[in-house]
Amino acid sequence: MKNLLLVISFWLVACALSQAQALLSPPFGLKWGDSPQKLFDWADNQKLDVTLSLPGHQRNERHVIIKNSKGNLPSHEASSLEARFNQGKLYEVTLNFADPQWSLSTAKMKWNEARRALTAQHGQFKLSGKKRDTSTDKFVTDSVSYHIEPVSGLFLMMSYTELRDSLRNTSKARFSLIYHNDNVVKR
């Protein structure tokens, strides 16, 4: 009986871990460990701009940024997608939402919608950080970020930044969703 309970416990933990991995899959049909080719093919088919960075101090790293010169990504509100690869394997995807057409209130509304939807899908996020910077030239920057880590090394972070120019009475905001899997890099 004791062995049966132990086996069932291990099975439940394994199911929970595999479920959490599936729940935090990267967006756009990508999978952890994918090669950059899948992104290059998608960008080519959609006629999107691709920027590839090969950091000299990190020889195993490849950073890919995909943007649409005509606006947001196809069928999406994200303005760009950033992907990071280590030894050719996908371990991080960032979706940036920075539409220049959005007013501050629209950006904040979109951020709150995304936050509610992701909380409903993944559970309660924890506050990662909150910061306010005020410069001498009348700029105020407010930033806040939240994260959830259902499995060690696998997390989703949401960050929001608001920039207000008090002198010119203008403001803008952007937010990002960062899907990250350290387990791909550790393998």
C-alpha positions as CSV (number, residue, x, y, z in Angstrom):
1,M,0.0,0.0,0.0
2,K,2.8,2.4,0.9
3,N,4.5,1.7,-2.4
4,L,1.3,2.3,-4.3
5,L,0.8,5.6,-2.6
6,L,4.4,6.6,-3.5
7,V,3.9,5.6,-7.1
8,I,0.6,7.6,-7.3
9,S,2.3,10.6,-5.7
10,F,5.1,10.6,-8.2
11,W,2.6,10.2,-11.0
12,L,0.6,13.1,-9.8
13,V,3.7,15.3,-9.5
14,A,4.8,14.3,-13.0
15,C,1.3,15.1,-14.4
16,A,1.3,18.5,-12.7
17,L,4.8,19.3,-14.0
18,S,3.9,18.3,-17.5
19,Q,0.6,20.2,-17.3
20,A,2.4,23.4,-16.1
21,Q,5.0,23.0,-18.9
22,A,2.2,22.8,-21.5
23,L,0.4,25.8,-19.9
24,L,3.4,28.0,-20.3
25,S,4.2,27.1,-23.9
26,P,5.6,30.0,-25.9
27,P,3.2,31.9,-28.1
28,F,2.7,31.7,-31.9
29,G,2.8,27.9,-31.9
30,L,6.5,27.8,-30.9
31,K,7.8,25.0,-28.6
32,W,10.7,25.2,-26.1
33,G,13.9,24.0,-27.7
34,D,12.7,24.9,-31.3
35,S,15.4,26.0,-33.7
36,P,15.3,29.6,-35.1
37,Q,14.4,28.2,-38.5
38,K,10.7,27.9,-37.6
39,L,10.6,31.7,-36.8
40,F,12.6,32.6,-39.9
41,D,10.1,30.6,-42.1
42,W,7.1,32.3,-40.4
43,A,8.6,35.7,-40.8
44,D,9.4,35.0,-44.4
45,N,5.9,33.8,-45.2
46,Q,4.4,36.9,-43.5
47,K,7.0,39.3,-45.1
48,L,8.1,40.5,-41.7
49,D,11.4,42.3,-40.8
50,V,13.9,40.1,-39.0
51,T,16.9,41.3,-37.0
52,L,19.5,38.7,-35.9
53,S,21.9,39.5,-33.1
54,L,24.9,37.3,-32.3
55,P,26.4,38.6,-29.0
56,G,30.2,38.4,-29.1
57,H,30.4,37.8,-25.3
58,Q,27.9,35.0,-25.5
59,R,29.0,32.7,-28.3
60,N,26.1,30.2,-27.8
61,E,23.4,32.9,-27.9
62,R,21.2,34.1,-30.8
63,H,18.7,36.8,-30.5
64,V,16.0,37.3,-33.1
65,I,13.6,40.3,-33.3
66,I,10.6,40.1,-35.7
67,K,8.6,43.2,-36.5
68,N,6.1,44.3,-39.1
69,S,7.1,47.5,-40.9
70,K,3.4,48.1,-41.5
71,G,2.3,47.9,-37.8
72,N,1.6,45.0,-35.5
73,L,2.4,41.4,-36.1
74,P,-0.2,39.6,-38.3
75,S,-3.4,38.8,-36.5
76,H,-2.0,40.0,-33.2
77,E,-1.8,43.2,-31.1
78,A,1.9,42.7,-30.4
79,S,4.2,45.2,-32.1
80,S,7.2,42.8,-32.0
81,L,8.4,39.4,-31.0
82,E,11.9,38.7,-29.6
83,A,13.2,35.2,-29.3
84,R,16.4,34.0,-27.6
85,F,18.2,30.8,-28.4
86,N,21.0,29.0,-26.6
87,Q,22.9,26.5,-28.7
88,G,20.2,26.7,-31.3
89,K,17.3,26.0,-28.8
90,L,14.5,28.4,-28.0
91,Y,14.4,29.3,-24.3
92,E,12.8,32.8,-24.2
93,V,10.1,34.7,-26.2
94,T,9.1,38.2,-25.5
95,L,6.0,39.9,-27.0
96,N,6.2,43.7,-26.9
97,F,3.0,45.8,-27.0
98,A,4.0,49.3,-28.0
99,D,1.5,50.6,-30.5
100,P,2.2,54.3,-31.2
101,Q,-1.5,54.8,-31.9
102,W,-2.5,53.9,-28.4
103,S,-3.3,56.6,-25.9
104,L,-2.0,56.1,-22.3
105,S,-5.5,55.0,-21.2
106,T,-5.8,52.5,-24.1
107,A,-2.4,51.0,-23.3
108,K,-3.3,50.7,-19.6
109,M,-6.7,49.1,-20.6
110,K,-4.9,46.6,-22.9
111,W,-2.4,45.9,-20.1
112,N,-5.2,45.2,-17.6
113,E,-7.0,43.0,-20.1
114,A,-3.9,40.9,-20.7
115,R,-3.3,40.7,-17.0
116,R,-6.8,39.5,-16.2
117,A,-6.7,37.0,-19.1
118,L,-3.3,35.6,-18.1
119,T,-4.3,35.4,-14.4
120,A,-7.5,33.5,-15.4
121,Q,-5.4,31.1,-17.5
122,H,-2.4,30.6,-15.3
123,G,-3.3,31.6,-11.7
124,Q,-2.3,34.5,-9.5
125,F,0.9,36.3,-10.5
126,K,3.3,37.7,-7.9
127,L,4.6,41.2,-7.8
128,S,8.2,41.1,-9.1
129,G,9.0,44.8,-8.9
130,K,7.6,48.3,-8.8
131,K,9.7,51.4,-9.6
132,R,9.2,55.2,-10.2
133,D,12.0,57.4,-11.6
134,T,11.7,61.1,-11.8
135,S,14.3,62.9,-13.8
136,T,15.3,66.6,-13.6
137,D,14.0,67.2,-17.1
138,K,10.4,66.5,-16.0
139,F,10.2,62.9,-17.2
140,V,8.5,60.4,-14.9
141,T,8.8,56.7,-15.5
142,D,6.6,54.2,-13.7
143,S,7.3,50.5,-14.1
144,V,5.7,47.4,-12.6
145,S,6.2,43.7,-13.3
146,Y,4.5,40.4,-12.2
147,H,5.5,36.8,-12.7
148,I,4.3,33.3,-12.2
149,E,6.6,30.3,-12.0
150,P,4.6,27.0,-11.8
151,V,7.7,24.9,-12.3
152,S,11.2,25.8,-11.3
153,G,12.9,27.5,-14.2
154,L,9.8,28.0,-16.2
155,F,8.0,31.4,-15.8
156,L,5.9,34.0,-17.4
157,M,6.6,37.7,-16.6
158,M,4.4,40.7,-17.4
159,S,6.0,44.1,-17.3
160,Y,4.4,47.5,-17.8
161,T,6.2,50.9,-18.3
162,E,4.6,54.3,-18.5
163,L,6.5,57.4,-19.5
164,R,5.1,60.9,-18.8
165,D,6.7,64.1,-20.0
166,S,5.4,66.8,-17.6
167,L,6.9,69.6,-19.5
168,R,5.2,68.8,-22.8
169,N,2.2,67.2,-21.2
170,T,2.6,63.9,-23.2
171,S,2.7,60.3,-22.1
172,K,3.0,56.8,-23.6
173,A,3.1,53.3,-22.3
174,R,4.2,49.9,-23.4
175,F,4.1,46.4,-21.9
176,S,5.7,43.0,-22.5
177,L,5.0,39.4,-21.9
178,I,8.1,37.3,-21.3
179,Y,8.0,33.5,-21.6
180,H,11.2,32.0,-20.2
181,N,12.4,28.4,-19.8
182,D,15.7,28.1,-18.0
183,N,15.4,24.3,-18.2
184,V,16.2,24.4,-21.9
185,V,19.5,26.2,-21.2
186,K,20.4,23.9,-18.2
187,R,20.1,20.7,-20.3
